Amino acid sequence: MTRAARLTLIIIGALGMSACVVAPPPHYGPMGGPAVVVRMPPPPPRVEVIPVQPYRESFWIPGYWRWEGNQHHWTEGRWERHRERERWVDHRWERDEHGGWQQHGGHWRQD
């Protein structure tokens, strides 16, 4: 392939990429990830039967409703190793100023 042909292919490829759909920038939540905002409130939390603690340093993280597709799906709670000098902040949903519901993911926060 000649140099001119390679250059032509590169230019065509670049022009093709420039024709991609440009989406508006996502709204970011407080943890830096894209915020999940929906119109349907989450169902009440499920009552979970917490299994036996697998080891002494483990910490129970409760289940939560996540938004997937077009509905809420339950994510089961789990045991996780406790982190020194950090505390767990639970997943939560909050009503926003436009009447929607915004999901805030659970995370470890430094104390």
Buried (B, 14 or more C-beta within 10 A) or exposed (E): EEEEEEEEEEEEEEEEEEEEEEEEEEEEBEEEEEBBBBEEEBEEBBEEEEEEEEEEEBBBBBBBBBBEEEEBEBBEBEBEEBBEEEEBEEBEBEEEEEEBBBBBBBEBEEE
